[in-house]
Amino acid sequence: MTHYFTIRYRYSDGRGRIAFVVDDGRGNAYLFSGGRLQAGLTGSGACARLTCMLGRIGMCAPVFDTTPHTLDSLRQLTASVARIPLAVYQTTDV
């Protein structure tokens, strides 16, 4: 069975490493880093809580693409998105 994940945030640790905060559509949030799912949280507001924790040691920016991704496509994206500056994902409140 193929699992799909939606990217909610792009994370940068300040040393050039890029990761994503993804959700699985069932209330679970994960850090996708190093080609695999790392940390995970469940329950209400899981993505927001994980992003808050990560924000203490790096920088998170929202991603507004709601395309579902497989683990393989996340691996490909992580490799290619490392070349895109984090500022591209940030928005400003007007």
PyMOL Python script that loads the backbone (N, CA, C, O; Angstrom):
from pymol import cmd

cmd.read_pdbstr("""\
ATOM      1  N   MET A   1       0.840  -1.184   0.000  1.00  0.00           N
ATOM      2  CA  MET A   1       0.000   0.000   0.000  1.00  0.00           C
ATOM      3  C   MET A   1       0.887   1.250   0.000  1.00  0.00           C
ATOM      4  O   MET A   1       1.809   1.364   0.808  1.00  0.00           O
ATOM      5  N   THR A   2       0.605   2.163  -0.893  1.00  0.00           N
ATOM      6  CA  THR A   2       1.358   3.407  -0.995  1.00  0.00           C
ATOM      7  C   THR A   2       0.783   4.434  -0.041  1.00  0.00           C
ATOM      8  O   THR A   2      -0.430   4.636   0.014  1.00  0.00           O
ATOM      9  N   HIS A   3       1.659   5.082   0.711  1.00  0.00           N
ATOM     10  CA  HIS A   3       1.247   6.146   1.624  1.00  0.00           C
ATOM     11  C   HIS A   3       1.582   7.486   0.991  1.00  0.00           C
ATOM     12  O   HIS A   3       2.609   7.635   0.329  1.00  0.00           O
ATOM     13  N   TYR A   4       0.702   8.462   1.202  1.00  0.00           N
ATOM     14  CA  TYR A   4       0.901   9.793   0.657  1.00  0.00           C
ATOM     15  C   TYR A   4       1.030  10.803   1.780  1.00  0.00           C
ATOM     16  O   TYR A   4       0.408  10.670   2.834  1.00  0.00           O
ATOM     17  N   PHE A   5       1.851  11.818   1.534  1.00  0.00           N
ATOM     18  CA  PHE A   5       2.130  12.850   2.519  1.00  0.00           C
ATOM     19  C   PHE A   5       2.022  14.217   1.858  1.00  0.00           C
ATOM     20  O   PHE A   5       2.406  14.388   0.700  1.00  0.00           O
ATOM     21  N   THR A   6       1.504  15.178   2.592  1.00  0.00           N
ATOM     22  CA  THR A   6       1.414  16.551   2.118  1.00  0.00           C
ATOM     23  C   THR A   6       2.448  17.386   2.852  1.00  0.00           C
ATOM     24  O   THR A   6       2.530  17.350   4.079  1.00  0.00           O
ATOM     25  N   ILE A   7       3.227  18.131   2.104  1.00  0.00           N
ATOM     26  CA  ILE A   7       4.244  18.990   2.695  1.00  0.00           C
ATOM     27  C   ILE A   7       3.554  20.235   3.253  1.00  0.00           C
ATOM     28  O   ILE A   7       2.828  20.923   2.535  1.00  0.00           O
ATOM     29  N   ARG A   8       3.779  20.514   4.516  1.00  0.00           N
ATOM     30  CA  ARG A   8       3.191  21.690   5.152  1.00  0.00           C
ATOM     31  C   ARG A   8       4.217  22.791   5.402  1.00  0.00           C
ATOM     32  O   ARG A   8       3.889  23.975   5.324  1.00  0.00           O
ATOM     33  N   TYR A   9       5.460  22.404   5.701  1.00  0.00           N
ATOM     34  CA  TYR A   9       6.520  23.373   5.984  1.00  0.00           C
ATOM     35  C   TYR A   9       7.843  22.875   5.419  1.00  0.00           C
ATOM     36  O   TYR A   9       8.099  21.674   5.341  1.00  0.00           O
ATOM     37  N   ARG A  10       8.667  23.826   5.031  1.00  0.00           N
ATOM     38  CA  ARG A  10      10.048  23.533   4.671  1.00  0.00           C
ATOM     39  C   ARG A  10      10.899  23.973   5.856  1.00  0.00           C
ATOM     40  O   ARG A  10      10.715  25.068   6.390  1.00  0.00           O
ATOM     41  N   TYR A  11      11.813  23.131   6.257  1.00  0.00           N
ATOM     42  CA  TYR A  11      12.649  23.389   7.418  1.00  0.00           C
ATOM     43  C   TYR A  11      14.107  23.475   6.994  1.00  0.00           C
ATOM     44  O   TYR A  11      14.577  22.674   6.187  1.00  0.00           O
ATOM     45  N   SER A  12      14.816  24.450   7.542  1.00  0.00           N
ATOM     46  CA  SER A  12      16.247  24.585   7.317  1.00  0.00           C
ATOM     47  C   SER A  12      16.919  24.754   8.667  1.00  0.00           C
ATOM     48  O   SER A  12      16.496  25.569   9.487  1.00  0.00           O
ATOM     49  N   ASP A  13      17.967  23.977   8.888  1.00  0.00           N
ATOM     50  CA  ASP A  13      18.634  24.024  10.190  1.00  0.00           C
ATOM     51  C   ASP A  13      19.746  25.058  10.260  1.00  0.00           C
ATOM     52  O   ASP A  13      20.452  25.124  11.266  1.00  0.00           O
ATOM     53  N   GLY A  14      19.922  25.861   9.228  1.00  0.00           N
ATOM     54  CA  GLY A  14      20.945  26.887   9.235  1.00  0.00           C
ATOM     55  C   GLY A  14      22.302  26.403   8.753  1.00  0.00           C
ATOM     56  O   GLY A  14      23.213  27.206   8.554  1.00  0.00           O
ATOM     57  N   ARG A  15      22.442  25.098   8.565  1.00  0.00           N
ATOM     58  CA  ARG A  15      23.699  24.538   8.059  1.00  0.00           C
ATOM     59  C   ARG A  15      23.535  23.994   6.650  1.00  0.00           C
ATOM     60  O   ARG A  15      24.360  23.214   6.173  1.00  0.00           O
ATOM     61  N   GLY A  16      22.463  24.412   5.989  1.00  0.00           N
ATOM     62  CA  GLY A  16      22.247  23.988   4.613  1.00  0.00           C
ATOM     63  C   GLY A  16      21.441  22.712   4.463  1.00  0.00           C
ATOM     64  O   GLY A  16      21.149  22.296   3.342  1.00  0.00           O
ATOM     65  N   ARG A  17      21.079  22.087   5.568  1.00  0.00           N
ATOM     66  CA  ARG A  17      20.269  20.864   5.465  1.00  0.00           C
ATOM     67  C   ARG A  17      18.789  21.243   5.383  1.00  0.00           C
ATOM     68  O   ARG A  17      18.293  22.065   6.154  1.00  0.00           O
ATOM     69  N   ILE A  18      18.111  20.626   4.436  1.00  0.00           N
ATOM     70  CA  ILE A  18      16.703  20.902   4.180  1.00  0.00           C
ATOM     71  C   ILE A  18      15.878  19.683   4.551  1.00  0.00           C
ATOM     72  O   ILE A  18      16.268  18.544   4.296  1.00  0.00           O
ATOM     73  N   ALA A  19      14.726  19.949   5.161  1.00  0.00           N
ATOM     74  CA  ALA A  19      13.784  18.886   5.518  1.00  0.00           C
ATOM     75  C   ALA A  19      12.377  19.431   5.311  1.00  0.00           C
ATOM     76  O   ALA A  19      12.191  20.621   5.057  1.00  0.00           O
ATOM     77  N   PHE A  20      11.403  18.559   5.421  1.00  0.00           N
ATOM     78  CA  PHE A  20      10.002  18.964   5.320  1.00  0.00           C
ATOM     79  C   PHE A  20       9.244  18.494   6.545  1.00  0.00           C
ATOM     80  O   PHE A  20       9.549  17.445   7.113  1.00  0.00           O
ATOM     81  N   VAL A  21       8.251  19.278   6.948  1.00  0.00           N
ATOM     82  CA  VAL A  21       7.248  18.810   7.895  1.00  0.00           C
ATOM     83  C   VAL A  21       6.070  18.395   7.027  1.00  0.00           C
ATOM     84  O   VAL A  21       5.518  19.208   6.285  1.00  0.00           O
ATOM     85  N   VAL A  22       5.688  17.122   7.123  1.00  0.00           N
ATOM     86  CA  VAL A  22       4.615  16.580   6.287  1.00  0.00           C
ATOM     87  C   VAL A  22       3.515  16.000   7.164  1.00  0.00           C
ATOM     88  O   VAL A  22       3.739  15.658   8.325  1.00  0.00           O
ATOM     89  N   ASP A  23       2.322  15.896   6.584  1.00  0.00           N
ATOM     90  CA  ASP A  23       1.260  15.180   7.289  1.00  0.00           C
ATOM     91  C   ASP A  23       0.714  14.079   6.401  1.00  0.00           C
ATOM     92  O   ASP A  23       0.816  14.129   5.175  1.00  0.00           O
ATOM     93  N   ASP A  24       0.135  13.093   7.048  1.00  0.00           N
ATOM     94  CA  ASP A  24      -0.350  11.924   6.313  1.00  0.00           C
ATOM     95  C   ASP A  24      -1.861  11.933   6.110  1.00  0.00           C
ATOM     96  O   ASP A  24      -2.430  10.942   5.652  1.00  0.00           O
ATOM     97  N   GLY A  25      -2.512  13.041   6.447  1.00  0.00           N
ATOM     98  CA  GLY A  25      -3.959  13.141   6.260  1.00  0.00           C
ATOM     99  C   GLY A  25      -4.765  12.441   7.331  1.00  0.00           C
ATOM    100  O   GLY A  25      -5.995  12.437   7.273  1.00  0.00           O
ATOM    101  N   ARG A  26      -4.091  11.842   8.317  1.00  0.00           N
ATOM    102  CA  ARG A  26      -4.785  11.151   9.407  1.00  0.00           C
ATOM    103  C   ARG A  26      -4.472  11.782  10.765  1.00  0.00           C
ATOM    104  O   ARG A  26      -4.694  11.173  11.811  1.00  0.00           O
ATOM    105  N   GLY A  27      -3.953  13.014  10.731  1.00  0.00           N
ATOM    106  CA  GLY A  27      -3.646  13.707  11.972  1.00  0.00           C
ATOM    107  C   GLY A  27      -2.240  13.456  12.483  1.00  0.00           C
ATOM    108  O   GLY A  27      -1.917  13.828  13.612  1.00  0.00           O
ATOM    109  N   ASN A  28      -1.403  12.833  11.673  1.00  0.00           N
ATOM    110  CA  ASN A  28      -0.017  12.571  12.058  1.00  0.00           C
ATOM    111  C   ASN A  28       0.910  13.500  11.287  1.00  0.00           C
ATOM    112  O   ASN A  28       0.729  13.713  10.088  1.00  0.00           O
ATOM    113  N   ALA A  29       1.895  14.049  11.970  1.00  0.00           N
ATOM    114  CA  ALA A  29       2.883  14.924  11.343  1.00  0.00           C
ATOM    115  C   ALA A  29       4.263  14.306  11.531  1.00  0.00           C
ATOM    116  O   ALA A  29       4.547  13.688  12.557  1.00  0.00           O
ATOM    117  N   TYR A  30       5.110  14.481  10.528  1.00  0.00           N
ATOM    118  CA  TYR A  30       6.452  13.902  10.562  1.00  0.00           C
ATOM    119  C   TYR A  30       7.465  14.908  10.052  1.00  0.00           C
ATOM    120  O   TYR A  30       7.140  15.791   9.258  1.00  0.00           O
ATOM    121  N   LEU A  31       8.685  14.764  10.514  1.00  0.00           N
ATOM    122  CA  LEU A  31       9.814  15.447   9.917  1.00  0.00           C
ATOM    123  C   LEU A  31      10.387  14.492   8.883  1.00  0.00           C
ATOM    124  O   LEU A  31      10.790  13.378   9.219  1.00  0.00           O
ATOM    125  N   PHE A  32      10.424  14.924   7.620  1.00  0.00           N
ATOM    126  CA  PHE A  32      11.035  14.124   6.568  1.00  0.00           C
ATOM    127  C   PHE A  32      12.426  14.682   6.329  1.00  0.00           C
ATOM    128  O   PHE A  32      12.577  15.804   5.846  1.00  0.00           O
ATOM    129  N   SER A  33      13.435  13.904   6.664  1.00  0.00           N
ATOM    130  CA  SER A  33      14.820  14.343   6.563  1.00  0.00           C
ATOM    131  C   SER A  33      15.702  13.133   6.302  1.00  0.00           C
ATOM    132  O   SER A  33      15.425  12.032   6.778  1.00  0.00           O
ATOM    133  N   GLY A  34      16.762  13.348   5.544  1.00  0.00           N
ATOM    134  CA  GLY A  34      17.681  12.248   5.267  1.00  0.00           C
ATOM    135  C   GLY A  34      17.059  11.114   4.484  1.00  0.00           C
ATOM    136  O   GLY A  34      17.506   9.970   4.578  1.00  0.00           O
ATOM    137  N   GLY A  35      16.027  11.422   3.708  1.00  0.00           N
ATOM    138  CA  GLY A  35      15.397  10.401   2.876  1.00  0.00           C
ATOM    139  C   GLY A  35      14.387   9.523   3.581  1.00  0.00           C
ATOM    140  O   GLY A  35      13.916   8.536   3.015  1.00  0.00           O
ATOM    141  N   ARG A  36      14.046   9.877   4.829  1.00  0.00           N
ATOM    142  CA  ARG A  36      13.047   9.051   5.540  1.00  0.00           C
ATOM    143  C   ARG A  36      12.282   9.883   6.554  1.00  0.00           C
ATOM    144  O   ARG A  36      12.663  11.008   6.875  1.00  0.00           O
ATOM    145  N   LEU A  37      11.206   9.314   7.045  1.00  0.00           N
ATOM    146  CA  LEU A  37      10.415   9.959   8.097  1.00  0.00           C
ATOM    147  C   LEU A  37      11.184   9.844   9.408  1.00  0.00           C
ATOM    148  O   LEU A  37      11.600   8.753   9.797  1.00  0.00           O
ATOM    149  N   GLN A  38      11.368  10.960  10.077  1.00  0.00           N
ATOM    150  CA  GLN A  38      12.148  10.975  11.312  1.00  0.00           C
ATOM    151  C   GLN A  38      11.219  11.036  12.521  1.00  0.00           C
ATOM    152  O   GLN A  38      10.686  10.015  12.956  1.00  0.00           O
ATOM    153  N   ALA A  39      11.036  12.206  13.043  1.00  0.00           N
ATOM    154  CA  ALA A  39      10.199  12.405  14.232  1.00  0.00           C
ATOM    155  C   ALA A  39       8.741  12.443  13.823  1.00  0.00           C
ATOM    156  O   ALA A  39       8.417  12.853  12.708  1.00  0.00           O
ATOM    157  N   GLY A  40       7.875  12.029  14.696  1.00  0.00           N
ATOM    158  CA  GLY A  40       6.458  12.065  14.404  1.00  0.00           C
ATOM    159  C   GLY A  40       5.640  12.463  15.614  1.00  0.00           C
ATOM    160  O   GLY A  40       5.968  12.112  16.747  1.00  0.00           O
ATOM    161  N   LEU A  41       4.565  13.202  15.359  1.00  0.00           N
ATOM    162  CA  LEU A  41       3.609  13.570  16.393  1.00  0.00           C
ATOM    163  C   LEU A  41       2.213  13.231  15.901  1.00  0.00           C
ATOM    164  O   LEU A  41       1.953  13.226  14.697  1.00  0.00           O
ATOM    165  N   THR A  42       1.330  12.953  16.823  1.00  0.00           N
ATOM    166  CA  THR A  42      -0.055  12.654  16.469  1.00  0.00           C
ATOM    167  C   THR A  42      -0.976  13.596  17.227  1.00  0.00           C
ATOM    168  O   THR A  42      -0.566  14.278  18.167  1.00  0.00           O
ATOM    169  N   GLY A  43      -2.213  13.617  16.799  1.00  0.00           N
ATOM    170  CA  GLY A  43      -3.225  14.372  17.520  1.00  0.00           C
ATOM    171  C   GLY A  43      -3.459  15.757  16.965  1.00  0.00           C
ATOM    172  O   GLY A  43      -2.877  16.158  15.956  1.00  0.00           O
ATOM    173  N   SER A  44      -4.321  16.470  17.647  1.00  0.00           N
ATOM    174  CA  SER A  44      -4.731  17.801  17.227  1.00  0.00           C
ATOM    175  C   SER A  44      -3.540  18.750  17.121  1.00  0.00           C
ATOM    176  O   SER A  44      -2.750  18.872  18.058  1.00  0.00           O
ATOM    177  N   GLY A  45      -3.417  19.415  15.986  1.00  0.00           N
ATOM    178  CA  GLY A  45      -2.363  20.395  15.787  1.00  0.00           C
ATOM    179  C   GLY A  45      -0.967  19.811  15.710  1.00  0.00           C
ATOM    180  O   GLY A  45       0.002  20.490  16.047  1.00  0.00           O
ATOM    181  N   ALA A  46      -0.841  18.561  15.271  1.00  0.00           N
ATOM    182  CA  ALA A  46       0.463  17.890  15.238  1.00  0.00           C
ATOM    183  C   ALA A  46       1.479  18.657  14.395  1.00  0.00           C
ATOM    184  O   ALA A  46       2.627  18.807  14.813  1.00  0.00           O
ATOM    185  N   CYS A  47       1.085  19.144  13.224  1.00  0.00           N
ATOM    186  CA  CYS A  47       2.014  19.893  12.367  1.00  0.00           C
ATOM    187  C   CYS A  47       2.477  21.169  13.060  1.00  0.00           C
ATOM    188  O   CYS A  47       3.666  21.488  13.055  1.00  0.00           O
ATOM    189  N   ALA A  48       1.556  21.882  13.642  1.00  0.00           N
ATOM    190  CA  ALA A  48       1.905  23.135  14.324  1.00  0.00           C
ATOM    191  C   ALA A  48       2.837  22.874  15.503  1.00  0.00           C
ATOM    192  O   ALA A  48       3.782  23.630  15.724  1.00  0.00           O
ATOM    193  N   ARG A  49       2.583  21.827  16.250  1.00  0.00           N
ATOM    194  CA  ARG A  49       3.444  21.518  17.398  1.00  0.00           C
ATOM    195  C   ARG A  49       4.844  21.103  16.959  1.00  0.00           C
ATOM    196  O   ARG A  49       5.835  21.511  17.564  1.00  0.00           O
ATOM    197  N   LEU A  50       4.922  20.292  15.908  1.00  0.00           N
ATOM    198  CA  LEU A  50       6.229  19.864  15.407  1.00  0.00           C
ATOM    199  C   LEU A  50       7.002  21.061  14.853  1.00  0.00           C
ATOM    200  O   LEU A  50       8.205  21.188  15.085  1.00  0.00           O
ATOM    201  N   THR A  51       6.321  21.921  14.134  1.00  0.00           N
ATOM    202  CA  THR A  51       6.957  23.113  13.579  1.00  0.00           C
ATOM    203  C   THR A  51       7.458  24.031  14.682  1.00  0.00           C
ATOM    204  O   THR A  51       8.540  24.608  14.567  1.00  0.00           O
ATOM    205  N   CYS A  52       6.693  24.168  15.733  1.00  0.00           N
ATOM    206  CA  CYS A  52       7.106  24.992  16.870  1.00  0.00           C
ATOM    207  C   CYS A  52       8.386  24.432  17.501  1.00  0.00           C
ATOM    208  O   CYS A  52       9.307  25.185  17.817  1.00  0.00           O
ATOM    209  N   MET A  53       8.435  23.137  17.676  1.00  0.00           N
ATOM    210  CA  MET A  53       9.627  22.507  18.240  1.00  0.00           C
ATOM    211  C   MET A  53      10.836  22.715  17.324  1.00  0.00           C
ATOM    212  O   MET A  53      11.927  23.023  17.804  1.00  0.00           O
ATOM    213  N   LEU A  54      10.654  22.553  16.039  1.00  0.00           N
ATOM    214  CA  LEU A  54      11.753  22.714  15.087  1.00  0.00           C
ATOM    215  C   LEU A  54      12.195  24.167  14.984  1.00  0.00           C
ATOM    216  O   LEU A  54      13.374  24.449  14.766  1.00  0.00           O
ATOM    217  N   GLY A  55      11.247  25.089  15.142  1.00  0.00           N
ATOM    218  CA  GLY A  55      11.556  26.504  15.046  1.00  0.00           C
ATOM    219  C   GLY A  55      12.525  26.981  16.110  1.00  0.00           C
ATOM    220  O   GLY A  55      13.124  28.047  15.969  1.00  0.00           O
ATOM    221  N   ARG A  56      12.684  26.219  17.156  1.00  0.00           N
ATOM    222  CA  ARG A  56      13.628  26.583  18.214  1.00  0.00           C
ATOM    223  C   ARG A  56      15.071  26.359  17.790  1.00  0.00           C
ATOM    224  O   ARG A  56      15.983  26.969  18.346  1.00  0.00           O
ATOM    225  N   ILE A  57      15.284  25.487  16.807  1.00  0.00           N
ATOM    226  CA  ILE A  57      16.658  25.176  16.392  1.00  0.00           C
ATOM    227  C   ILE A  57      16.920  25.476  14.921  1.00  0.00           C
ATOM    228  O   ILE A  57      18.043  25.302  14.446  1.00  0.00           O
ATOM    229  N   GLY A  58      15.923  25.913  14.212  1.00  0.00           N
ATOM    230  CA  GLY A  58      16.078  26.213  12.792  1.00  0.00           C
ATOM    231  C   GLY A  58      14.978  27.147  12.345  1.00  0.00           C
ATOM    232  O   GLY A  58      14.411  27.891  13.145  1.00  0.00           O
ATOM    233  N   MET A  59      14.684  27.102  11.068  1.00  0.00           N
ATOM    234  CA  MET A  59      13.699  27.999  10.494  1.00  0.00           C
ATOM    235  C   MET A  59      12.692  27.211   9.666  1.00  0.00           C
ATOM    236  O   MET A  59      13.075  26.386   8.837  1.00  0.00           O
ATOM    237  N   CYS A  60      11.408  27.464   9.889  1.00  0.00           N
ATOM    238  CA  CYS A  60      10.352  26.807   9.120  1.00  0.00           C
ATOM    239  C   CYS A  60       9.595  27.846   8.307  1.00  0.00           C
ATOM    240  O   CYS A  60       9.353  28.960   8.770  1.00  0.00           O
ATOM    241  N   ALA A  61       9.232  27.472   7.107  1.00  0.00           N
ATOM    242  CA  ALA A  61       8.436  28.336   6.246  1.00  0.00           C
ATOM    243  C   ALA A  61       7.291  27.512   5.667  1.00  0.00           C
ATOM    244  O   ALA A  61       7.496  26.372   5.251  1.00  0.00           O
ATOM    245  N   PRO A  62       6.089  28.080   5.636  1.00  0.00           N
ATOM    246  CA  PRO A  62       4.952  27.330   5.098  1.00  0.00           C
ATOM    247  C   PRO A  62       5.099  27.043   3.607  1.00  0.00           C
ATOM    248  O   PRO A  62       5.688  27.819   2.855  1.00  0.00           O
ATOM    249  N   VAL A  63       4.554  25.921   3.216  1.00  0.00           N
ATOM    250  CA  VAL A  63       4.511  25.514   1.808  1.00  0.00           C
ATOM    251  C   VAL A  63       3.037  25.392   1.449  1.00  0.00           C
ATOM    252  O   VAL A  63       2.279  24.715   2.144  1.00  0.00           O
ATOM    253  N   PHE A  64       2.634  26.039   0.376  1.00  0.00           N
ATOM    254  CA  PHE A  64       1.216  26.090   0.035  1.00  0.00           C
ATOM    255  C   PHE A  64       0.818  25.132  -1.073  1.00  0.00           C
ATOM    256  O   PHE A  64      -0.289  25.230  -1.602  1.00  0.00           O
ATOM    257  N   ASP A  65       1.689  24.215  -1.432  1.00  0.00           N
ATOM    258  CA  ASP A  65       1.386  23.188  -2.422  1.00  0.00           C
ATOM    259  C   ASP A  65       0.737  22.015  -1.699  1.00  0.00           C
ATOM    260  O   ASP A  65       1.332  21.463  -0.774  1.00  0.00           O
ATOM    261  N   THR A  66      -0.453  21.630  -2.097  1.00  0.00           N
ATOM    262  CA  THR A  66      -1.162  20.541  -1.414  1.00  0.00           C
ATOM    263  C   THR A  66      -1.113  19.231  -2.187  1.00  0.00           C
ATOM    264  O   THR A  66      -1.937  18.343  -1.968  1.00  0.00           O
ATOM    265  N   THR A  67      -0.147  19.112  -3.090  1.00  0.00           N
ATOM    266  CA  THR A  67       0.014  17.887  -3.862  1.00  0.00           C
ATOM    267  C   THR A  67       0.449  16.747  -2.945  1.00  0.00           C
ATOM    268  O   THR A  67       1.409  16.909  -2.192  1.00  0.00           O
ATOM    269  N   PRO A  68      -0.223  15.609  -2.986  1.00  0.00           N
ATOM    270  CA  PRO A  68       0.231  14.464  -2.183  1.00  0.00           C
ATOM    271  C   PRO A  68       1.496  13.860  -2.788  1.00  0.00           C
ATOM    272  O   PRO A  68       1.630  13.769  -4.009  1.00  0.00           O
ATOM    273  N   HIS A  69       2.419  13.449  -1.920  1.00  0.00           N
ATOM    274  CA  HIS A  69       3.695  12.896  -2.357  1.00  0.00           C
ATOM    275  C   HIS A  69       3.934  11.533  -1.722  1.00  0.00           C
ATOM    276  O   HIS A  69       3.535  11.287  -0.584  1.00  0.00           O
ATOM    277  N   THR A  70       4.583  10.661  -2.463  1.00  0.00           N
ATOM    278  CA  THR A  70       5.059   9.398  -1.908  1.00  0.00           C
ATOM    279  C   THR A  70       6.418   9.668  -1.250  1.00  0.00           C
ATOM    280  O   THR A  70       6.976  10.756  -1.393  1.00  0.00           O
ATOM    281  N   LEU A  71       6.938   8.680  -0.535  1.00  0.00           N
ATOM    282  CA  LEU A  71       8.255   8.841   0.069  1.00  0.00           C
ATOM    283  C   LEU A  71       9.322   9.049  -1.003  1.00  0.00           C
ATOM    284  O   LEU A  71      10.244   9.841  -0.812  1.00  0.00           O
ATOM    285  N   ASP A  72       9.203   8.349  -2.119  1.00  0.00           N
ATOM    286  CA  ASP A  72      10.174   8.517  -3.201  1.00  0.00           C
ATOM    287  C   ASP A  72      10.145   9.931  -3.772  1.00  0.00           C
ATOM    288  O   ASP A  72      11.196  10.516  -4.034  1.00  0.00           O
ATOM    289  N   SER A  73       8.945  10.483  -3.967  1.00  0.00           N
ATOM    290  CA  SER A  73       8.887  11.839  -4.507  1.00  0.00           C
ATOM    291  C   SER A  73       9.380  12.863  -3.485  1.00  0.00           C
ATOM    292  O   SER A  73       9.934  13.893  -3.869  1.00  0.00           O
ATOM    293  N   LEU A  74       9.189  12.600  -2.196  1.00  0.00           N
ATOM    294  CA  LEU A  74       9.752  13.483  -1.166  1.00  0.00           C
ATOM    295  C   LEU A  74      11.278  13.455  -1.209  1.00  0.00           C
ATOM    296  O   LEU A  74      11.922  14.488  -1.029  1.00  0.00           O
ATOM    297  N   ARG A  75      11.851  12.290  -1.443  1.00  0.00           N
ATOM    298  CA  ARG A  75      13.313  12.179  -1.556  1.00  0.00           C
ATOM    299  C   ARG A  75      13.828  13.017  -2.725  1.00  0.00           C
ATOM    300  O   ARG A  75      14.831  13.720  -2.606  1.00  0.00           O
ATOM    301  N   GLN A  76      13.135  12.933  -3.838  1.00  0.00           N
ATOM    302  CA  GLN A  76      13.539  13.705  -5.011  1.00  0.00           C
ATOM    303  C   GLN A  76      13.414  15.200  -4.751  1.00  0.00           C
ATOM    304  O   GLN A  76      14.297  15.977  -5.115  1.00  0.00           O
ATOM    305  N   LEU A  77      12.321  15.596  -4.125  1.00  0.00           N
ATOM    306  CA  LEU A  77      12.115  17.009  -3.822  1.00  0.00           C
ATOM    307  C   LEU A  77      13.151  17.550  -2.844  1.00  0.00           C
ATOM    308  O   LEU A  77      13.629  18.672  -3.004  1.00  0.00           O
ATOM    309  N   THR A  78      13.495  16.769  -1.846  1.00  0.00           N
ATOM    310  CA  THR A  78      14.472  17.225  -0.862  1.00  0.00           C
ATOM    311  C   THR A  78      15.801  17.511  -1.540  1.00  0.00           C
ATOM    312  O   THR A  78      16.482  18.477  -1.196  1.00  0.00           O
ATOM    313  N   ALA A  79      16.168  16.688  -2.485  1.00  0.00           N
ATOM    314  CA  ALA A  79      17.429  16.885  -3.200  1.00  0.00           C
ATOM    315  C   ALA A  79      17.380  18.135  -4.067  1.00  0.00           C
ATOM    316  O   ALA A  79      18.358  18.881  -4.128  1.00  0.00           O
ATOM    317  N   SER A  80      16.263  18.376  -4.736  1.00  0.00           N
ATOM    318  CA  SER A  80      16.184  19.519  -5.641  1.00  0.00           C
ATOM    319  C   SER A  80      15.882  20.824  -4.919  1.00  0.00           C
ATOM    320  O   SER A  80      16.362  21.876  -5.343  1.00  0.00           O
ATOM    321  N   VAL A  81      15.104  20.793  -3.847  1.00  0.00           N
ATOM    322  CA  VAL A  81      14.701  22.015  -3.154  1.00  0.00           C
ATOM    323  C   VAL A  81      15.829  22.593  -2.307  1.00  0.00           C
ATOM    324  O   VAL A  81      15.747  23.748  -1.888  1.00  0.00           O
ATOM    325  N   ALA A  82      16.856  21.837  -2.051  1.00  0.00           N
ATOM    326  CA  ALA A  82      17.987  22.338  -1.274  1.00  0.00           C
ATOM    327  C   ALA A  82      18.651  23.524  -1.972  1.00  0.00           C
ATOM    328  O   ALA A  82      19.367  24.298  -1.337  1.00  0.00           O
ATOM    329  N   ARG A  83      18.417  23.663  -3.259  1.00  0.00           N
ATOM    330  CA  ARG A  83      19.021  24.768  -4.010  1.00  0.00           C
ATOM    331  C   ARG A  83      18.143  26.014  -4.019  1.00  0.00           C
ATOM    332  O   ARG A  83      18.567  27.051  -4.529  1.00  0.00           O
ATOM    333  N   ILE A  84      16.922  25.943  -3.466  1.00  0.00           N
ATOM    334  CA  ILE A  84      16.002  27.082  -3.468  1.00  0.00           C
ATOM    335  C   ILE A  84      16.079  27.777  -2.109  1.00  0.00           C
ATOM    336  O   ILE A  84      15.901  27.115  -1.086  1.00  0.00           O
ATOM    337  N   PRO A  85      16.337  29.086  -2.058  1.00  0.00           N
ATOM    338  CA  PRO A  85      16.437  29.788  -0.777  1.00  0.00           C
ATOM    339  C   PRO A  85      15.134  29.700   0.012  1.00  0.00           C
ATOM    340  O   PRO A  85      14.044  29.729  -0.559  1.00  0.00           O
ATOM    341  N   LEU A  86      15.264  29.594   1.328  1.00  0.00           N
ATOM    342  CA  LEU A  86      14.099  29.487   2.209  1.00  0.00           C
ATOM    343  C   LEU A  86      13.206  30.714   2.076  1.00  0.00           C
ATOM    344  O   LEU A  86      11.991  30.596   2.232  1.00  0.00           O
ATOM    345  N   ALA A  87      13.761  31.877   1.794  1.00  0.00           N
ATOM    346  CA  ALA A  87      12.977  33.110   1.688  1.00  0.00           C
ATOM    347  C   ALA A  87      11.901  33.027   0.608  1.00  0.00           C
ATOM    348  O   ALA A  87      10.908  33.752   0.677  1.00  0.00           O
ATOM    349  N   VAL A  88      12.076  32.172  -0.370  1.00  0.00           N
ATOM    350  CA  VAL A  88      11.065  32.005  -1.433  1.00  0.00           C
ATOM    351  C   VAL A  88       9.756  31.503  -0.833  1.00  0.00           C
ATOM    352  O   VAL A  88       8.687  31.820  -1.353  1.00  0.00           O
ATOM    353  N   TYR A  89       9.815  30.730   0.247  1.00  0.00           N
ATOM    354  CA  TYR A  89       8.620  30.147   0.837  1.00  0.00           C
ATOM    355  C   TYR A  89       7.939  31.064   1.834  1.00  0.00           C
ATOM    356  O   TYR A  89       6.776  30.846   2.174  1.00  0.00           O
ATOM    357  N   GLN A  90       8.628  32.074   2.306  1.00  0.00           N
ATOM    358  CA  GLN A  90       8.082  32.921   3.346  1.00  0.00           C
ATOM    359  C   GLN A  90       7.087  33.908   2.771  1.00  0.00           C
ATOM    360  O   GLN A  90       7.213  34.353   1.630  1.00  0.00           O
ATOM    361  N   THR A  91       6.100  34.240   3.580  1.00  0.00           N
ATOM    362  CA  THR A  91       5.106  35.207   3.176  1.00  0.00           C
ATOM    363  C   THR A  91       5.128  36.366   4.157  1.00  0.00           C
ATOM    364  O   THR A  91       5.635  36.237   5.271  1.00  0.00           O
ATOM    365  N   THR A  92       4.587  37.478   3.746  1.00  0.00           N
ATOM    366  CA  THR A  92       4.472  38.613   4.654  1.00  0.00           C
ATOM    367  C   THR A  92       3.013  38.932   4.837  1.00  0.00           C
ATOM    368  O   THR A  92       2.220  38.828   3.902  1.00  0.00           O
ATOM    369  N   ASP A  93       2.662  39.319   6.034  1.00  0.00           N
ATOM    370  CA  ASP A  93       1.281  39.714   6.327  1.00  0.00           C
ATOM    371  C   ASP A  93       1.092  41.164   5.902  1.00  0.00           C
ATOM    372  O   ASP A  93       1.921  42.023   6.199  1.00  0.00           O
ATOM    373  N   VAL A  94      -0.003  41.423   5.207  1.00  0.00           N
ATOM    374  CA  VAL A  94      -0.279  42.774   4.736  1.00  0.00           C
ATOM    375  C   VAL A  94      -1.299  43.408   5.623  1.00  0.00           C
ATOM    376  O   VAL A  94      -1.680  44.557   5.403  1.00  0.00           O
TER     377      VAL A  94
END
""", "prot")
cmd.dss("prot")
cmd.show_as("cartoon", "prot")
cmd.util.cbc("prot")
cmd.orient("prot")
